Every structure is written in C-alpha cells, then in structure tokens.
Amino acid sequence: MKKDKQNLFNSLWQLLAAVKFAVILLILIAVTSVIGTLIPQNGSDQMYMRVYGEFGYKILKGLQLDDMYHSLWYLGLLLLLCLNIVVCSIERLSSTYKVIFPKTISFNPDRFRSKKNIQAFDLDADTDSTVRACEAICKKHMKTVLIESTDSGKVFYAEKGRWTRFGVYIVHISILFLLIGAVIGGIYGFKGNMRLDPGQADDVVRIPKEQMAMKLGFQIKCEDFKVKFYESGMPEEFRSTLTIIENGQASLTRDIIVNQPLRYKGINIFQASYGMTSPEKAKFAVQSRESGMVFEIEAVKGKKVNLPEGAGTFLYNSFISNMDFQGHSLGEAFHVDIELTGQEPLHVNIPVKFPTFDKMRKGKYIISVMDFEPTYYTGLQITRDPGVWYVYVGFTLMILGCWITFLMSHQTLFIEVVHNGSNPTKVLISGTANKNKQSMKIKINKIIKNIKGIS
C-alpha cells in the first residue's frame, strides 16, 4: 500500500515536472481566454437567452462561460500552472545551484585549446609584460580570475555571471505572482455599478454577475455631474464631482473623468457611463384626431393636468431611459397616463425621437414630446482587486528576470601565454557564454586588440 502511494506520488510529480504538461496548460488557458473574449462576460440572463437561445444559455451557465475568469475550472487551470512552475523549478534547481555555487572553481585548459573559436597570435613583447597585461585585462572584464603555471608559460581562466542562471527562476517567480494575483482578485475582488443623480448619495454597489448588492462601508455622493458634447451630439467629456462620506463626515471631494478614477481604501471608483434621468417637467403636444387641433401641455412629474376640450386628465408618470419596442431600442421615452372622462386610464409610452409613434395607438388624442430640459445621472464602476499588488510585483520581477535571462550571461575567458625562448611570445585566447554568444565574440576581439596594444 505504501509502495503504491509512493508510485502515485512519483507519477504525479513527473507529470507536473513535464514541459509537455506546461505547454498543454498554456494552450488550454490561451484557448479558453479567447472564448472568454468572444463571449460577453457578466451579461444579463435575458441577453444570453436572446443571443444564444435557451439551449446555448444552459450550456453557458453550466460551464460558467458567462463569468469564465472567475469560474472554478479556470482558476483550477491557473492553480495547475502554478504547481507546474513550482515543480519544474524544484526539479532543475539542484543542478543549477551546483553550477552557480560550486565547491571549488576548476577548469580544463585542453577543453578551451580544442575549441573552434580559439584564436592564436604572436606578440612582440616579453613574457612577463604579457602575463601582467593579461592578468589586468582578466580582472577588468571578469570577476573571478584563476592563474596556473605550465611548462611553457601561464594560463588564465576568468569568469563572471554564474548567478545569471537564476534569471529563469526569477521569471518563474514572476509568473507565480501574476497567477496568484489573478486568483486572489478572482476570489476576493469584485466589480459592480452604482448610479447616482446629482445630489444623491449611496453606499451600495450592485454586482451584476452575482445579482447581489454589497455595502461599501462609506457613502459616495455625487455633488455635480456635467456632460460636454461635440457639435455632432457625441459626448466629448463627462465629469463627476464626488464626495466620500464616512462616519457622517466628508473625507475627500474629487472630480473624476474616464481613465482618471478616484481610489479610496482599496476601492477604485471609475467614471464609466452616464444617462438621462427623469426631468421634473416637460412640454407635450396633444393633437385631436378629429379636429386636427394641436394643444400644448406643460406637465410636472406626478401631477395631473387637464386635457383640452374637457376630455379628461393627463399625468406625466415616469421617464424611461431606453424604451424597448418589439426588440428595438427607441431611446428615451416618457411614460404617461391618459384618463378620458368615463374611461379607464391608458398607460402610454411616448418616445422622444419619434413624434408620430403615438399615431399607431389610434386614440382620440395623439401625444408627442415637444420640449424638456435634460438632466443626467452618472454611472460609476466600483471595483476592488486585492491581488493587484501581487500583479505589480509580478510584472516588476518579469522585467527583471527577462533582462537577466536574455541580456546577461555566464561568461568564461581563457588566455594562455606561451614563452618561445627568443621567439615572439605566443598568446591563445578563447571564451564561452551560455547565451548571447555574439556579444562574447565581440568582447574577445576587443580583448585581443588590447593585448596586441602592449607590443
């Protein structure tokens, strides 16, 4: 039994240590991320039903594709990738550690003498001067320098950058921080909405994906909201003046616009949208279908006014920011009640942009909107992501790790000075680098030029 458990553990360890397993996980995460981009996230049930149908809606909900990045299976993929990175790093760390921190640094001159890139040249200088110059050059360009005497002269071995082999592990750690930050943000973070009219304060965030409301612990008050429009009617800028109220006292007041949020105690408050709110009063045109006469009515919200010709009463009941008619959006509309004498009240929606819309009702009077002073509400997006600092650390380590991994290397330099009696001194030079070999080649050529300069 104990042996079976050990075999199972070894099998799982080998699976998590396999590069192929890492590639499969990365492909799965990439593919599912594309799916999450194509399918709108955190939409309403009605939207998914309309776009994908009942069967597609059930699949989306069953697989949590409507909120994929917070689903258990997606977080499970990220967790498996974390385990894979940790196990791969542990599996290879022992051999890397031995290279970086050897008990003794030794070298084999014959290994360098047999290299194809070794260069040899004669130098018109005495051996002692050449040896001193080579020693100075090695100490200048490298960190560790070993010198050995041979029957025919001196051998120099110099190196630097053993520690750069840790660069890949820094990249691994950065990925772990990024993944941990994503998981923490997915589990403990939230993203919700808040709608405020000018002068209104609220401390409740509506979270669409969970269909719930959550208290912030402080109030957000909209002191003012302004919208600027281009001549085309498109919004140029919308700006909210917000006050944070905590324990009944104002903590701070600040203006926010798109991409310039307010941050307070880990909560991010973004300017996300705006919309038209219910005007206090409006002017309506009331046309008699029989006579063709057009009458003007100024109605205050919630107050009845008399219809012309003593026909009954008219009530401006509410304002609709986006009227839906048979699946089509007609934009802003007024909801009014028309009560003709001796008849039951009629509940009618009058769209602002379509003045002839009410003709389809075929009533005694045709109602259209003449004029009103638009007022706007501010739409705020409220978010909290406790994993963001892990992400910041991860990106910083990623940049550092990539810099070390791709732009730095473990370099070794071999120089041999051979004394030929009365003949010119012979110098052999070679070098290696575990990365960026072209840079090492350029460095060796510069060293050769410096050595030749002593003659």
ZIUR-V310050 format. One record per backbone hydrogen bond with DSSP energy under -1.0 kcal/mol. CO is the residue of the C=O (numbers start at 1). NH is the residue of the N-H. Records with the same first field share a line. If there is no record, write none. Layout:
BEGIN
CO->NH, NH
END
This chain:
BEGIN
1->5
2->6
3->7
4->8
5->9
6->10
7->11
8->12
9->13
10->14
11->15
12->16
13->17
15->18
18->22
19->23
20->24
21->25
22->26
23->27
24->28
25->29
26->30
27->31
28->32
29->33
30->34
31->35
32->36
33->37
34->38
35->39
44->48
45->49
46->50
47->51
48->52
49->53
53->57
54->58
55->59
56->60
57->61
58->62
59->63
60->65
66->42
67->70
68->71
71->75
72->76
73->77
74->78
75->79
76->80
77->81
78->82
79->83
80->84
81->85
82->86
83->87
84->88
85->89
86->90
87->91
88->92
89->93
92->96
93->97
94->98
95->99
96->100
97->101
108->111
109->113
110->114
112->115
115->118
119->429
121->427
123->125, 425
126->130
127->131
128->132
129->133
130->134
131->135
132->136
133->137
134->138
135->139
136->140
137->141
138->142
144->159
146->157
148->155
152->419
153->150
154->417
155->148
156->415
157->146
158->413
159->143, 144
160->411
161->164
162->165
163->166
164->167
166->170
167->171
168->172
169->173
170->174
171->175
172->176
173->177
174->178
175->179
176->180
177->181
178->182
179->183
180->184
181->185
182->186
183->187
184->188
185->189
190->384
192->382
193->206
194->380
196->378
197->200
200->222
202->220
203->216
205->214
206->193
207->212
212->207
214->205
219->245
220->202
221->243
222->199
224->241
226->239
228->236, 237
230->233
234->230
237->228
239->226
240->256
241->223, 224
242->254
243->221
244->251
245->219
246->249
249->246
252->244
254->242
256->240
257->260
262->269
264->267
267->264
268->383
269->262
270->381
273->379
275->377
280->301
282->299
283->370, 371
284->297
285->368
286->295
287->366
288->292
293->288
295->286
297->284
299->282
300->303
305->314
308->311
311->341
312->307
313->339
314->305
315->337
316->302
318->335
320->333
323->330
325->328
328->325
331->323
332->352
333->320
334->350
335->317, 318
336->348
337->315
338->346
339->313
340->343
346->338
348->336
350->334
354->357
356->359
357->360
358->361
359->362
364->289
366->287
368->285
371->283
375->277
377->275
378->196
379->272, 273
380->194
381->270
382->192
383->268
384->190
385->388
387->391
388->392
389->393
390->394
391->395
392->396
393->397
394->398
395->399
396->400
397->401
398->402
399->403
400->404
401->405
402->406
403->407
404->408
410->434
411->160
412->432
413->158
414->430
415->156
416->428
417->154
418->426
420->423
425->123
426->418
427->121
428->416
429->119
430->414
432->412
436->440
437->441
438->442
439->443
440->444
441->445
442->446
443->447
444->448
445->449
446->450
447->451
448->452
449->453
451->454
452->455
END
